[in-house]
Amino acid sequence: MGRRYLITGASAGIGAAFARTLAAQGVTPILVARREDRLKSLAGEIHDAHGIESEIHVCDLSDRKAVDGLIQAIHGPVDGLINNAGYSLAHMFTATTLDAQMDFVETSVNTPTRLAHAVLPGMIERGYGRIINLSSIVAFSAGAAGHTLYPAAKAYMLKFSRSLSAEVRHKGIHVTALCPGSTVSEFTHANGTEKAAGHSPFRPLMPTQAVVDAGLAASDAGREVEIPGLFNKVAVAAMTLLPDALLTPLIRQGAKRFTLGD
Ligand SMILES: NC(=O)c1ccc[n+]([C@@H]2O[C@H](COP(=O)([O-])OP(=O)(O)OC[C@H]3O[C@@H](n4cnc5c(N)ncnc54)[C@H](OP(=O)(O)O)[C@@H]3O)[C@@H](O)[C@H]2O)c1
C-alpha cells in the first residue's frame, strides 16, 4: 500500500499544491478543509491525473469537537502530516472579538498540535513519518501592529517542530518547519488585504510549487527548518542579525500595507 498524507487546508494555495505534488509521487492525499466543493474538485483532478482516490474530510479546524471527529474518522495509517491550514486576522487585536482570536489560536496552534499527537504513535510504531508544519518568515520578526497573534503562532510552529524533531528523529520521523515568505495563494484575499498589499518588487511572491518543492525536499532530507528562496533567506538573516533598533521600525512601517486600518 502506498503512503498516505493528511493535508490540512487542501482546498487552496499551498495545501492544494502539496496534494497535487504528493499525488504525483504516488501518495494518497487525505484532504481536509471547510470547502467541500473545492476538495471534491481537487480529488477529481488528482484521480484523473494519477488514478489515486483521495480521502476527503470537511472540517472546521477551529472547532475542537470537529477535530476530534476528524481524528476518529481517519482510518488506516497516516504516514505524513502537513499542518498547513491557516489564515490571519489583519485587524488590530482590540478591533476583533476574543472569539475570533481564540478561533485563530485553535486553528493555527492547538489543532496542528492535536493532529501531530494523534498521528505520531502510529508513525513511531511503523518507524516512518513525515510532519511538515507551516510556519513563516514572520516567526523571526519583531511583530507589528495588526495580525497580532500571527507571528506568535508561526514562532510556535517553528519551536514546536524543532523540539518534536529532537524527540522523534531517531525513530524515522522527520519534522520540518516550513517558513515561506509572501507566496501566491488566496491568503491576502482571505484576510481582506489583497488590494491594499498590491504587488511590490520589494516583496517578490513565490509560486506555491516552489514552496512545496522546498518543503518536501527538506522533509526528505530531515531538515528541521526550511526557508524557501533566496529573498526569504536574506530577510530571515536580516531579522536575526540586524540590531532591533534598526530593524523593528522598518518592519513596522512596511507591515502597515498589510494591515486593515481600525
Ligand atoms: N501565502 C503566504 O504568503 C504565506 C506565507 C507564509 C506562510 N503561509 C502559511 O501557509 C499556510 C497556507 O496558506 P496559503 O497561503 O495557502 O493560504 P490560502 O490560499 O488562503 O489557503 C488557506 C487554507 O487553509 C484552510 N483553512 C483556513 N481556515 C480553516 C479552518 N478554520 N478550518 C479548515 N481549514 C481552514 C482554507 O480552507 P477552507 O477555507 O476551505 O476551510 C485553505 O485551504 C498557512 O498556514 C499560512 O499561514 C502563507
The ligand as a MOL file (V3000), in Angstrom:
LIG
                    3D

  0  0  0     0  0            999 V3000
M  V30 BEGIN CTAB
M  V30 COUNTS 48 52 0 0 0
M  V30 BEGIN ATOM
M  V30 1 N 0.6640 32.9250 1.3760 0
M  V30 2 C 1.6610 33.3880 2.0760 0
M  V30 3 O 2.2280 34.4500 1.7560 0
M  V30 4 C 2.1670 32.6020 3.2840 0
M  V30 5 C 3.4260 32.9340 3.8070 0
M  V30 6 C 3.9020 32.2260 4.9010 0
M  V30 7 C 3.1480 31.2100 5.4630 0
M  V30 8 N 1.9220 30.9170 4.9450 0 CHG=1
M  V30 9 C 1.1480 29.8410 5.5870 0
M  V30 10 O 0.8560 28.8540 4.6320 0
M  V30 11 C -0.3380 28.1670 5.0060 0
M  V30 12 C -1.2560 28.0550 3.8080 0
M  V30 13 O -1.6950 29.3550 3.4450 0
M  V30 14 P -1.9850 29.7680 1.9380 0
M  V30 15 O -1.0810 30.8720 1.6210 0
M  V30 16 O -2.0060 28.5750 1.0700 0 CHG=-1
M  V30 17 O -3.4450 30.3960 2.1330 0
M  V30 18 P -4.8340 30.1320 1.3780 0
M  V30 19 O -4.6240 30.0130 -0.0820 0
M  V30 20 O -5.7540 31.1700 1.9010 0
M  V30 21 O -5.2670 28.6820 1.9410 0
M  V30 22 C -5.5940 28.5270 3.2970 0
M  V30 23 C -6.1680 27.1350 3.5180 0
M  V30 24 O -6.4500 26.9870 4.9260 0
M  V30 25 C -7.7720 26.4840 5.0610 0
M  V30 26 N -8.3690 26.9450 6.3140 0
M  V30 27 C -8.3620 28.1940 6.8470 0
M  V30 28 N -9.0760 28.2170 7.9860 0
M  V30 29 C -9.5500 26.9490 8.1710 0
M  V30 30 C -10.3770 26.3480 9.1490 0
M  V30 31 N -10.8780 27.0240 10.2020 0
M  V30 32 N -10.6640 25.0310 9.0220 0
M  V30 33 C -10.2010 24.3230 7.9700 0
M  V30 34 N -9.4050 24.8390 7.0180 0
M  V30 35 C -9.1030 26.1410 7.1150 0
M  V30 36 C -8.5410 27.0210 3.8470 0
M  V30 37 O -9.6190 26.1380 3.5400 0
M  V30 38 P -11.1800 26.4650 3.6880 0
M  V30 39 O -11.3570 27.9550 3.6040 0
M  V30 40 O -11.8140 25.7190 2.5580 0
M  V30 41 O -11.5380 25.8910 5.0150 0
M  V30 42 C -7.4690 26.9100 2.7660 0
M  V30 43 O -7.4580 25.6170 2.2220 0
M  V30 44 C -0.9230 28.9550 6.1930 0
M  V30 45 O -0.5940 28.2910 7.3940 0
M  V30 46 C -0.2090 30.2840 6.1070 0
M  V30 47 O -0.1290 30.9130 7.3590 0
M  V30 48 C 1.4210 31.5890 3.8680 0
M  V30 END ATOM
M  V30 BEGIN BOND
M  V30 1 1 1 2
M  V30 2 2 2 3
M  V30 3 1 2 4
M  V30 4 1 4 5
M  V30 5 2 4 48
M  V30 6 2 5 6
M  V30 7 1 6 7
M  V30 8 2 7 8
M  V30 9 1 8 9
M  V30 10 1 8 48
M  V30 11 1 9 10
M  V30 12 1 9 46
M  V30 13 1 10 11
M  V30 14 1 11 12
M  V30 15 1 11 44
M  V30 16 1 12 13
M  V30 17 1 13 14
M  V30 18 2 14 15
M  V30 19 1 14 16
M  V30 20 1 14 17
M  V30 21 1 17 18
M  V30 22 2 18 19
M  V30 23 1 18 20
M  V30 24 1 18 21
M  V30 25 1 21 22
M  V30 26 1 22 23
M  V30 27 1 23 24
M  V30 28 1 23 42
M  V30 29 1 24 25
M  V30 30 1 25 26
M  V30 31 1 25 36
M  V30 32 1 26 27
M  V30 33 1 26 35
M  V30 34 2 27 28
M  V30 35 1 28 29
M  V30 36 1 29 30
M  V30 37 2 29 35
M  V30 38 1 30 31
M  V30 39 2 30 32
M  V30 40 1 32 33
M  V30 41 2 33 34
M  V30 42 1 34 35
M  V30 43 1 36 37
M  V30 44 1 36 42
M  V30 45 1 37 38
M  V30 46 2 38 39
M  V30 47 1 38 40
M  V30 48 1 38 41
M  V30 49 1 42 43
M  V30 50 1 44 45
M  V30 51 1 44 46
M  V30 52 1 46 47
M  V30 END BOND
M  V30 END CTAB
M  END
